[in-house]
Amino acid sequence: MVSPHLENWGDAICSRLAVSPSGGLLPVRESYVTTRPDNPPKFHYHRSGMSSVQPVKFEGGEGRQTIHLPSMEELDGVQIFSIAARLPNYLPWNRRPRPGDIIHFLDTPDIQSLYMSGVIYNRDKTPAGSIGAHQDGEPLVLASGARNAFLIDLSGYGLEAVLSLHFGPRLEDLPHFAADFSLVSTHQDHLFTEGAIAIHAGPGIPIMGLMSPIPAVSEFHRTDAIDLIGNEFRLSNRNP
């Protein structure tokens, strides 16, 4: 689950996206569900493959926008969501970190936008010894410094998969037509049949930040430079 902190962005929207005749993604206006700071949005990619967005306080599926994608057991090197945000506007700088939070500083000047990709990898295909073992059913988080990426071992939840979060700060602004914040989930092979779902804020339309090609774990995860992110609060100051 991903619950973006959008308190400073005003109202946010959960919606479905459809493929346009030109091949791009367009929001389905009839699907709009507005969320407010007291009822923020959340994204959920269930291990079964059900991908959904909805306000956190809605119950019984009310307001939920859903697409059906492959289960996590079927995925390897597949991006299951992306985030594109216009910076430095609206980020919740005043939010106090909690124990266990991972802080990633964007301390390079002139950054205008941030892209983030959530990619699922098959844990069995990850080099032996580079992940370790889960602790008390909690995911094990590793950062290896070769790239702006974190690995989250999901075997503590009984899922033989690793979620990688790839951060991509950029000097270029988002396209002029883009929403100020977009979280989009889809699967390229199912785009024309299922479309996509999104959480977005600000004027404009949500955009998908697609990693292409998807990097292999060995490209960004150096086993000789593993940094275990424990349950204690830790600041990780890494230059983009």
C-alpha positions as CSV (number, residue, x, y, z in Angstrom):
1,M,0.0,0.0,0.0
2,V,1.1,3.6,-0.7
3,S,-0.6,6.5,1.1
4,P,0.9,9.7,-0.2
5,H,0.9,12.7,2.2
6,L,-1.0,15.3,0.2
7,E,-2.2,17.5,3.0
8,N,-0.5,20.5,1.4
9,W,-1.9,19.9,-2.1
10,G,-5.6,20.5,-1.2
11,D,-8.1,18.0,-2.6
12,A,-6.8,15.0,-4.4
13,I,-8.6,12.7,-6.8
14,C,-8.8,8.9,-7.2
15,S,-9.7,7.9,-10.8
16,R,-9.5,5.4,-13.6
17,L,-7.5,6.1,-16.7
18,A,-8.3,4.9,-20.2
19,V,-6.1,4.6,-23.3
20,S,-6.8,7.3,-25.8
21,P,-6.8,6.7,-29.6
22,S,-3.3,8.2,-29.8
23,G,-2.1,5.7,-27.2
24,G,-1.8,8.0,-24.2
25,L,-3.7,7.8,-20.9
26,L,-6.7,10.0,-20.2
27,P,-8.7,10.3,-17.0
28,V,-12.2,9.0,-17.0
29,R,-14.0,12.0,-15.5
30,E,-17.1,9.9,-14.5
31,S,-14.8,7.9,-12.2
32,Y,-13.5,10.8,-10.1
33,V,-13.6,10.4,-6.3
34,T,-12.4,13.5,-4.5
35,T,-10.4,13.0,-1.3
36,R,-9.7,15.7,1.2
37,P,-6.9,16.1,3.8
38,D,-9.1,14.5,6.5
39,N,-9.7,11.5,4.3
40,P,-6.5,11.0,2.2
41,P,-6.1,8.6,-0.7
42,K,-4.4,5.3,-0.8
43,F,-3.1,2.9,-3.5
44,H,-3.1,-0.9,-3.0
45,Y,-1.6,-3.5,-5.2
46,H,-2.9,-6.8,-3.7
47,R,-0.8,-9.9,-4.0
48,S,-3.7,-11.4,-6.1
49,G,-3.1,-8.6,-8.7
50,M,-6.1,-6.4,-7.8
51,S,-4.8,-2.8,-8.0
52,S,-7.0,-0.1,-6.5
53,V,-7.2,3.5,-5.3
54,Q,-9.7,4.9,-2.8
55,P,-9.9,7.3,0.2
56,V,-8.7,5.5,3.3
57,K,-11.9,6.1,5.3
58,F,-14.3,4.7,2.8
59,E,-15.6,1.3,3.8
60,G,-17.0,-1.7,1.9
61,G,-15.3,-0.7,-1.4
62,E,-17.1,2.7,-1.6
63,G,-15.4,5.0,-4.1
64,R,-12.8,2.3,-5.0
65,Q,-11.4,2.3,-8.5
66,T,-10.0,-1.1,-9.4
67,I,-8.2,-2.9,-12.2
68,H,-7.2,-6.6,-12.3
69,L,-3.5,-7.2,-13.1
70,P,-1.2,-10.2,-12.7
71,S,-0.6,-11.5,-9.2
72,M,2.7,-10.7,-7.6
73,E,3.8,-14.3,-7.8
74,E,3.8,-13.9,-11.6
75,L,5.9,-10.7,-11.7
76,D,9.6,-10.3,-12.2
77,G,11.1,-7.0,-13.2
78,V,7.7,-5.4,-13.6
79,Q,6.8,-1.8,-12.6
80,I,3.6,-1.9,-10.6
81,F,3.3,1.9,-9.9
82,S,5.0,5.2,-10.6
83,I,5.0,8.6,-9.0
84,A,5.6,11.9,-10.8
85,A,5.6,15.1,-8.7
86,R,6.4,18.7,-9.4
87,L,8.9,20.1,-7.0
88,P,9.5,21.9,-4.7
89,N,5.8,22.8,-4.3
90,Y,3.6,21.2,-1.6
91,L,5.9,18.6,-0.2
92,P,5.2,18.1,3.5
93,W,8.5,19.4,4.8
94,N,7.1,20.1,8.3
95,R,5.9,16.5,8.9
96,R,7.8,15.0,11.8
97,P,9.5,11.7,10.9
98,R,8.4,8.6,12.8
99,P,10.6,5.7,14.1
100,G,11.2,3.4,11.1
101,D,10.8,6.1,8.5
102,I,13.4,6.2,5.7
103,I,14.3,9.7,4.8
104,H,15.7,10.4,1.3
105,F,17.1,14.0,0.9
106,L,17.0,15.7,-2.4
107,D,19.9,17.9,-1.7
108,T,21.0,18.7,-5.2
109,P,20.0,22.2,-6.2
110,D,17.6,23.1,-9.0
111,I,15.6,19.9,-8.8
112,Q,12.3,20.6,-10.5
113,S,10.6,17.2,-10.5
114,L,10.7,13.8,-8.9
115,Y,9.9,10.5,-10.4
116,M,9.7,7.3,-8.4
117,S,9.0,3.7,-9.7
118,G,7.9,0.7,-7.7
119,V,9.2,-2.5,-9.3
120,I,8.6,-6.0,-8.2
121,Y,11.4,-8.6,-8.7
122,N,11.3,-12.4,-8.0
123,R,13.2,-12.9,-4.8
124,D,14.4,-16.3,-5.9
125,K,16.3,-14.7,-8.8
126,T,18.0,-12.2,-6.6
127,P,21.7,-13.1,-5.9
128,A,22.0,-15.4,-2.9
129,G,23.1,-13.6,0.3
130,S,22.3,-10.2,-1.0
131,I,19.0,-9.9,0.7
132,G,19.3,-11.7,4.0
133,A,16.4,-13.0,6.1
134,H,13.3,-11.3,7.3
135,Q,13.0,-10.3,11.0
136,D,9.9,-11.0,13.0
137,G,7.7,-10.9,10.0
138,E,8.8,-7.4,9.0
139,P,10.2,-6.5,5.6
140,L,13.9,-6.0,5.4
141,V,15.0,-2.8,3.8
142,L,18.4,-2.5,2.1
143,A,20.1,0.4,0.2
144,S,23.3,-0.4,-1.6
145,G,24.3,3.1,-2.8
146,A,24.9,2.3,-6.4
147,R,21.8,4.1,-7.5
148,N,18.8,5.9,-5.9
149,A,17.1,2.7,-4.9
150,F,15.8,0.8,-1.9
151,L,15.1,-2.9,-1.8
152,I,12.3,-4.1,0.4
153,D,12.2,-7.9,1.0
154,L,8.6,-9.0,1.2
155,S,9.3,-12.6,2.3
156,G,8.3,-11.7,5.8
157,Y,4.8,-11.5,4.5
158,G,5.0,-14.9,2.8
159,L,5.7,-13.5,-0.6
160,E,8.8,-14.5,-2.5
161,A,9.3,-11.0,-4.0
162,V,11.3,-7.9,-3.6
163,L,9.9,-4.4,-4.0
164,S,12.4,-1.9,-5.3
165,L,11.8,1.9,-5.0
166,H,13.7,3.8,-7.7
167,F,14.0,7.6,-7.1
168,G,14.6,9.9,-10.1
169,P,15.1,13.6,-9.3
170,R,15.3,15.7,-12.4
171,L,16.3,19.2,-13.4
172,E,13.4,19.4,-15.9
173,D,9.9,20.3,-14.9
174,L,7.0,18.0,-15.5
175,P,5.2,18.5,-18.9
176,H,2.9,21.6,-18.8
177,F,-0.2,19.4,-19.1
178,A,0.7,17.1,-16.2
179,A,-0.9,17.2,-12.8
180,D,1.3,18.4,-10.0
181,F,1.3,14.9,-8.4
182,S,0.5,11.6,-10.1
183,L,0.6,8.1,-8.8
184,V,-0.3,5.6,-11.6
185,S,-0.6,1.9,-11.6
186,T,-1.0,-0.4,-14.6
187,H,0.7,-3.2,-16.5
188,Q,1.9,-2.6,-20.0
189,D,0.7,-5.9,-21.3
190,H,-2.8,-5.2,-19.9
191,L,-3.0,-1.5,-20.6
192,F,-5.5,-1.7,-23.5
193,T,-7.8,-4.1,-21.7
194,E,-7.6,-2.8,-18.1
195,G,-6.4,0.8,-18.5
196,A,-4.9,2.2,-15.3
197,I,-5.8,3.8,-12.0
198,A,-4.4,7.0,-10.5
199,I,-4.2,9.3,-7.5
200,H,-3.6,12.9,-8.7
201,A,-3.6,16.4,-7.4
202,G,-3.4,19.8,-8.9
203,P,-4.6,20.9,-12.4
204,G,-3.8,18.9,-15.4
205,I,-4.0,15.1,-16.1
206,P,-2.0,12.3,-14.3
207,I,1.0,11.0,-16.1
208,M,2.9,7.7,-15.8
209,G,6.6,7.7,-15.2
210,L,7.7,4.5,-17.0
211,M,11.1,3.0,-16.4
212,S,12.5,1.8,-19.7
213,P,14.2,-0.5,-19.7
214,I,13.6,-2.0,-16.2
215,P,17.1,-2.5,-14.6
216,A,18.2,-5.8,-13.4
217,V,18.8,-6.0,-9.6
218,S,22.5,-6.4,-10.3
219,E,22.6,-3.0,-12.0
220,F,21.8,-1.1,-8.9
221,H,22.2,-3.4,-5.9
222,R,25.9,-3.9,-5.1
223,T,26.2,-6.8,-2.6
224,D,29.5,-5.4,-1.4
225,A,27.9,-2.2,-0.2
226,I,24.8,-3.2,1.5
227,D,23.3,-0.8,4.1
228,L,20.7,-2.4,6.2
229,I,17.9,0.0,7.2
230,G,16.8,-1.1,10.6
231,N,13.7,-0.5,12.6
232,E,15.4,2.4,14.4
233,F,15.0,5.9,12.8
234,R,17.9,6.6,10.4
235,L,18.6,9.4,8.1
236,S,20.1,8.4,4.7
237,N,21.6,11.4,3.0
238,R,22.4,10.3,-0.5
239,N,23.1,12.7,-3.4
240,P,21.0,12.0,-6.5
